[in-house]
Amino acid sequence: MSGLRRVARQAAARDGGPGGGEERCDLCSEPLPPGYPHRHLLQPATGTVNCACRACSVLFDHGATAASGFRLLPQERWRLAGCHIDDTVWAGLGIPVALAFFTRSAQNGEITAAYPSPLGALRATVRPDDWREVEECHPDLPGRVSDVLALLVNRANGAREHWLVPLDDCYRLVAVVRAHWKGLGGGPEVWRRVEDFFRDLSEPTEPTPFTPEEATWASP
């Protein structure tokens, strides 16, 4: 998906890595200050994530989204303390790994689960009955997930973390896994990186960096 590749290029530009270079707003072509965090816009029809300068971000933050076909990605993150998706509910989702994020289509309301893999992000449609069981796991969850705000679940190595995060955070996690996965089980390095990623969600720091070839969608 082009959205994943675009977010990866942005990180490369910040880090000065291959595929980097001067970043510009995808709407007005205004240069984006190097190293300065900027907002992103989602095109729901295509799944493309676009860079937005401060002026364009303010425009879309004040109601320009509906007429344009863009949606401004939020900045806030919420950890759902006390959320517990038990093993039976998780098994019913049919997700074969311990990391996944969930979004709701603005077009048809369908819930999609996506999970990182060595090849990129794999996707699966979640049945409505199964999703209702997930929403029952925390009082703040029903109705919150959208195409720009995802439920991100980490059950790796005994963790039980549940977050509501902007979609670009999920794209970054996909890139982290793809870049550092080794062998059949991933290897210790990738799981250290995943732990760092989730630790950084709670910190007011720049997102975990990754390189431009690492983020993509994969066919199931």
TORLOZA-841448 format. One record per residue (C-alpha): x, y, z. Coordinates in pm, whole numbers. Example, Ala and Ser with C-alpha at 12.3 -4.5 7.8 and 13.67 -1.06 7.14 Angstrom:
% TORLOZA-841448
x,y,z
1230,-450,780
1367,-106,714
***
This chain:
% TORLOZA-841448
x,y,z
0,0,0
137,342,-95
58,483,249
312,255,412
582,337,162
518,709,201
548,704,580
871,507,543
1015,765,305
934,1038,556
1140,864,823
1425,818,578
1422,1188,500
1436,1274,870
1725,1033,927
1917,1119,610
1898,757,494
1856,613,143
1545,740,-28
1549,1054,186
1574,1411,68
1374,1727,113
1020,1660,226
732,1871,98
366,1904,179
174,1676,-57
-104,1934,-91
71,2269,-146
436,2160,-201
558,2376,86
896,2245,215
871,2072,551
1137,2174,806
1391,1891,849
1345,1705,1175
1026,1889,1262
722,1664,1319
438,1721,1076
84,1590,1040
-49,1332,796
-367,1304,591
-537,983,485
-717,937,154
-970,669,256
-1051,576,-102
-692,471,-176
-533,419,166
-264,674,78
-108,872,361
6,1223,270
237,1472,441
78,1801,545
247,2128,638
126,2329,935
-102,2553,729
-271,2262,553
-301,2072,881
-482,2367,1036
-712,2384,733
-808,2019,764
-836,2046,1140
-1111,2302,1086
-1351,2106,872
-1204,2090,521
-1187,1711,529
-1538,1616,420
-1534,1808,94
-1182,1707,-3
-1173,1332,47
-890,1362,301
-893,1285,672
-645,1433,917
-473,1171,1130
-498,1244,1501
-194,1299,1719
-319,1166,2051
-258,814,2181
-450,639,2457
-341,329,2643
-649,127,2738
-555,35,3093
-742,-268,3219
-835,-386,2870
-820,-764,2845
-889,-955,2526
-887,-1312,2646
-734,-1600,2452
-1071,-1733,2334
-1172,-1399,2183
-829,-1357,2024
-842,-1706,1874
-1183,-1627,1726
-1030,-1339,1532
-814,-1585,1339
-496,-1379,1381
-196,-1615,1389
49,-1372,1553
71,-1166,1871
70,-818,1712
-219,-664,1523
-405,-340,1459
-770,-289,1373
-935,-17,1163
-1290,55,1049
-1363,146,686
-1533,482,643
-1702,347,328
-1873,34,457
-1800,12,831
-1604,-311,786
-1340,-390,1048
-1003,-501,915
-727,-662,1119
-373,-612,994
-69,-778,1141
302,-726,1076
503,-999,907
847,-1035,745
679,-953,412
482,-652,531
130,-623,671
-118,-905,616
-490,-827,639
-804,-1011,738
-1168,-905,768
-1314,-930,1119
-1667,-1065,1154
-1910,-823,1323
-1988,-1066,1608
-1618,-1112,1681
-1561,-737,1682
-1842,-683,1929
-1666,-924,2165
-1347,-719,2131
-1532,-393,2202
-1676,-543,2521
-1325,-574,2661
-1300,-204,2756
-1567,64,2817
-1380,328,2614
-1346,110,2305
-1694,88,2145
-1727,326,1851
-1376,467,1880
-1192,276,1607
-1201,444,1264
-997,459,945
-752,705,1109
-756,579,1469
-661,213,1520
-677,-34,1803
-320,-164,1836
-273,-486,2034
56,-627,2160
46,-980,2305
407,-1065,2219
620,-1241,2480
353,-1221,2746
266,-853,2694
-94,-740,2713
-95,-388,2574
-394,-225,2407
-370,121,2253
-577,360,2046
-320,519,1814
-301,718,1489
-277,500,1180
78,612,1098
200,460,1427
77,124,1300
256,172,970
578,238,1159
540,-84,1356
493,-280,1032
819,-133,905
1006,-215,1227
903,-581,1208
980,-614,839
1322,-452,874
1446,-661,1166
1278,-1001,1130
1523,-1294,1105
1449,-1664,1051
1124,-1834,1147
1065,-1675,1487
1190,-1326,1415
1500,-1343,1632
1577,-1146,1950
1652,-820,1769
1304,-772,1625
1140,-830,1963
1374,-579,2128
1271,-332,1861
903,-405,1921
950,-349,2296
1125,-19,2220
841,82,1990
575,31,2255
787,196,2522
824,500,2295
446,528,2257
439,655,2615
728,895,2567
722,1243,2405
989,1146,2153
1021,1097,1780
878,766,1648
1100,463,1605
1300,520,1282
1296,280,989
1424,268,634
1225,319,314
1228,-34,178
1088,-182,499
721,-79,493
471,-239,259
156,-448,242
187,-815,158
-60,-1045,-8
-207,-1307,229
***
